[in-house]
Amino acid sequence: MRKTCAVLCSCLLLGLAAPLAAADAVKLPAPRKSGGPDVLAAIETRASGSSFSGAVSDEELATVLWAATGRNRDGGGWTIPMAMGKPPYCDIYVAGKNSAHLYDRENHALIPAASGDLRSKIAKQDIAKNAYYSLVVVMDGAAAKAIRKDTWEQIAGFAVGAATQNIYLACEALGLKTRFIISVNPDVARKELALHDGDVVACIMALGK
Ligand SMILES: Cc1cc2nc3c(=O)[nH]c(=O)nc-3n(C[C@H](O)[C@H](O)[C@H](O)COP(=O)(O)O)c2cc1C
């Protein structure tokens, strides 16, 4: 069973065609929680990548996603602060060569979301189209409104800011490159990823080497 899961996992993450069913969710490798420069050194060197080439390993992807919105403190907390300790009201979709998946932050797994290469459809700039992954960051309207109906966009925006900065810092630790990109085709992302009413596409984080 474990071997089957591992095979499925590497096939899906490396961009082979994936069937679209929640039952096909695949567990990610454990994230790295040590190594690389210390946090202050990573803050000192943080920068946006200006060109991308090279593959991102499954462990590297797992670490970046965990840093963005994963569980910490032995499952008792989240890697980013949230009002009232709620789950992060920001969803992250991983668009790769042949498929896209939703990061299931509670189970540290990937849920198939769409087939095909969405990177070139969602991004407007070539720089993002060439990155190994596009992480599509989506403000979860329903979750944020449950906290504050009147200022939910602000609340969700805080989540996006915290998650994307953690992505930058995780990339510094792993020797990866990333870039915050707001220039996207939100309607394409909404349709292809079958987002819920009220969800807002905030940005993509191009991810690569
Ligand atoms: C809100 C926001 C939107 C951005 N949108 C884009 C974008 O659409 N395209 C792009 O190439 N870079 C984008 N960037 C990246 C900035 O251009 C980059 O952070 C800036 O040039 C400073 O470089 P640095 O991150 O290396 O310090 C964006 C950054 C932020 C914070």
The ligand as a Gaussian input file, in Angstrom:
#p B3LYP/6-31G(d) Opt

LIG

0 1
 C        1.841000      42.609000      -5.037000
 C        2.963000      42.203000      -5.966000
 C        2.695000      42.009000      -7.306000
 C        3.704000      41.605000      -8.174000
 N        3.404000      41.333000      -9.468000
 C        4.373000      40.950000     -10.312000
 C        4.062000      40.642000     -11.666000
 O        2.906000      40.663000     -12.095000
 N        5.071000      40.275000     -12.476000
 C        6.362000      40.195000     -12.058000
 O        7.244000      39.849000     -12.849000
 N        6.699000      40.465000     -10.758000
 C        5.727000      40.831000      -9.899000
 N        6.027000      41.095000      -8.576000
 C        7.427000      40.966000      -8.108000
 C        8.056000      42.341000      -7.996000
 O        8.291000      42.874000      -9.266000
 C        9.356000      42.233000      -7.186000
 O        9.057000      41.823000      -5.884000
 C       10.069000      43.580000      -7.175000
 O       10.625000      43.857000      -8.438000
 C       11.174000      43.637000      -6.143000
 O       12.128000      42.616000      -6.376000
 P       12.556000      41.616000      -5.229000
 O       11.345000      40.780000      -4.853000
 O       13.649000      40.799000      -5.819000
 O       13.002000      42.415000      -4.049000
 C        5.039000      41.454000      -7.693000
 C        5.300000      41.665000      -6.334000
 C        4.280000      42.015000      -5.489000
 C        4.568000      42.170000      -4.016000

